[in-house]
Amino acid sequence: MVYESLVSQIKKWTTMDGCTMGGQRCLYKLQSASVHFIAAKHTTPFKRYVDDINFRLVSYHFFTCCHVSAMSISETWYAIKDHGTNYCNLYNLMEGSGLTDARGYKEVTSDFLCTQRSSANCTIY
């Protein structure tokens, strides 16, 4: 379910349609996908910066649970103070796919792991 939900959401947000009212829920592109690994790219709608996104999926408890590790990295080396864009790349996909409402969902991160995560506004970024 996690794999299908994430891949489906990435495919759903490939065009500019999700950004017509603001935000960045658009311009995602699936690079590769297998049951254990998803690779995608996200292009910011206005400045056209590109971010690389990876999800690693590990099933446990006889395939009833899934541990997801994810990472989003800007291809632009100087994108450090980016309003939490890389965090929002991941969160928007998780939230858009409905996984943040799934039983047992738990997010483990920090500003150390995701720059500006605590001040990120994912309705904009």
WOQUI-V557128 format. One record per pair of residues at least 24 apart in sequence whose C-alpha atoms are under 6 Angstrom apart, sorted by the first residue. I is the first residue (numbers start at 1). GAP is how many residues later the second one is. If there is no record, write none. Layout:
BEGIN
[[I GAP] [I GAP]]
END
This chain:
BEGIN
[[5 92] [9 88] [23 100] [23 101] [23 102] [24 101] [50 25] [51 24] [83 37] [84 31] [84 32] [84 33] [84 36] [85 40] [87 27] [88 34]]
END
